[in-house]
Amino acid sequence: MNIGQAATASGVTPKMIRHYEQTGLIPKVGRSDSGYRVYGEREVHLLRFIRQARQLGFSMKRINDLIGLWLDQSRPSRKVRELAQAHIGELDERIAELQAMKSTLDRLVRDCHGDHRPDCPILDALGAGVPCCGAPD
C-alpha cells in the first residue's frame, strides 16, 4: 500500500509517517518503480503501535525503547514495566504542574472584577514576569 493507504490503515498522518522514517523510529520502506513508498501490514502494525504509545504520552525516545522491547521476544517484561512506571512518574509531575497552573488561574480569576474597570490582576500577574505557579516557561 502507498503512504496514504498506510496512513488511513494506521491512523497516523503521512507527514508523521515520513517523520518517523526520517528520524529512524521506523525503518525506511521499499519503493515502487515510480518511487512511491510501499508499506505492508508489518509497517502498518508498527505505526499503530507508535500511535497507541503517543496517545499514552510516551516520548519518542521511550517509544523507540518500547519498540525495541516489543520486537525482542526474549525480553523480560520487567523492563517494559520499568519504562511504564517511569512514564507514570513523569505524568504525575505534569499533572502536578497543571494543577498548580489551574490553581493560580482560579485565584487570579477570583481576584479579577471582570467589570468595566481597566485594572486586572490577571494581566498584572502576567506582566510581572515572576513565575506564579512553579510551571516551566
Secondary structure, DSSP 8 states (H G I E B T S, - for coil): --HHHHHHHHT--HHHHHHHHHHTSS----B-TTS-B---HHHHHHHHHHHHHHHTT--HHHHHHHHHHHH-TT--HHHHHHHHHHHHHHHHHHHHHHHHHHHHHHHHHHH---SS-S--HHHHHHHH---SSS---
